[in-house]
Amino acid sequence: MDRLKAMQTFVQIADQGSLTGAARALDSSLPAVVRSLAGLEAHLGVRLFHRTTRRNALTEEGRHYLQSAREVLAAADAADNAMAREAGEPVGRLTVTAPVMFGHMYVSPAVTRFLQRYEKMRCSVLLQDRKVDLLEEGIDVGIRISELEDSSLVAQALGTIRRVVVASPAFLKQHGVPAHPDALRNVDCVHIHPANIGPWTFRVAGKSLAVQTAGRIEFNHIAPAIEACAAGMGFGSFFSYQVLPHVAQGRLRIVLEDFEPPPRPVSLIYPHARLMPARTRAFVEWMKQEFSGFAL
C-alpha cells in the first residue's frame, strides 16, 4: 500500500465529504478510492469514517488522524518542492478564502496576478461571508477583516479598513448632516442582517459609544443595502472599501468621520509556519507586497 497516497485519499474524502467527491478531486476512479480507504483502515486497525448513504462522517479516530495526515502530507510536499523553493518557483495548488466583496474587489485580482507570475501554480478561491475554520475545511490561506482569535493560526498584517457611516446627498439634504452619533437614533437607518442589526459603535472622547439604530428596511447582503442607502432610504454602516466607488461617484457621502471606531485589521491567516509548503510561503510574500501600505 502506498501510505502517502492512501493519506491523500483519506484527506480528500474528509474534505469533499464523499468517496465520489474524493475520486473526482483526485482524478481517480471510485473503486480505487474505496480500496485505498479500506487498505488504510486495515493498516491502522480502526474505522476512519461512519458511512451513510449521503455522507461519510469522521469517527473520533478519524478526526485525530486527519490532522496528523495533513501534517505528514505538508512535510512530504515541502520535501518534494525543495528544489522549486530554492529556485523561487512555487509549484502546486492553493485554496484561499476571503470575504465576498473584499475578495471580489481586492483578493481575486491579486491571486490572478500571482498565477500570471507563477505558471506552475493553481488556486481555488472561495469567497464567503462567514468565519472559516482553515484546519477543519482544508484551506491553506484566509483573509480576515477582524482581530485574530484562533491562536493555532499565524496572522500577517496586510492593512486596515475603516467602518464608516454613509447616506445619499438627497437624504442628507432632507434630514441634515448629523453632528453627533446620537442623531442616528431618531432617523431611518439601513441594516444588514445579522451583521449590524445591533448597536452601531462609535468613538467619542476616547471612549466607545453604542448607538441603537432603527429603520424600515434590512438585507442579508451588503450590495443591495448600499444601493438602498444610495436611493435615499437612510444611513448605512459599512466597511470603507464597500462604499468607496459610490462615494467617488457622488452617490453617497461619508458622515461622522470624527467619531469612527478604530480601523479593523486586514490579516492574512494560515496554519503554523513550521510545515508551510513553498507555495504557501510564496503566496504569503506576494500578498504582503500586493497590500503594502493598504489602508482604506
Buried (B, 14 or more C-beta within 10 A) or exposed (E): EEEEBBBBBBBBBBBBBBBEBBBBBBEBEEEEBBBBBEBBBEEBEBEBBEEEEEEBEBBEBBEEBBEEBBBBBBEBBBEEBEEBBEEEBBBBEBBBBBBBBBBEBBBBEBBEEBEEEBEEBEBEBBBEBEEBEBBEEBBBBBBBBEEEEBEEBBBBEBBBBBBBBBBBEEBBEEBEEBEEBEBBEEBBBBBBEEBBEEEBBBBEEEEEBEBEBEBEBBBEEBEEBBBBBBBBBBBBBBBBBBBBEBBEEEBBBBBBEEBBBEBBBBBBBBBEEEBBBBBBBBBBEBBBEBBEEBEB
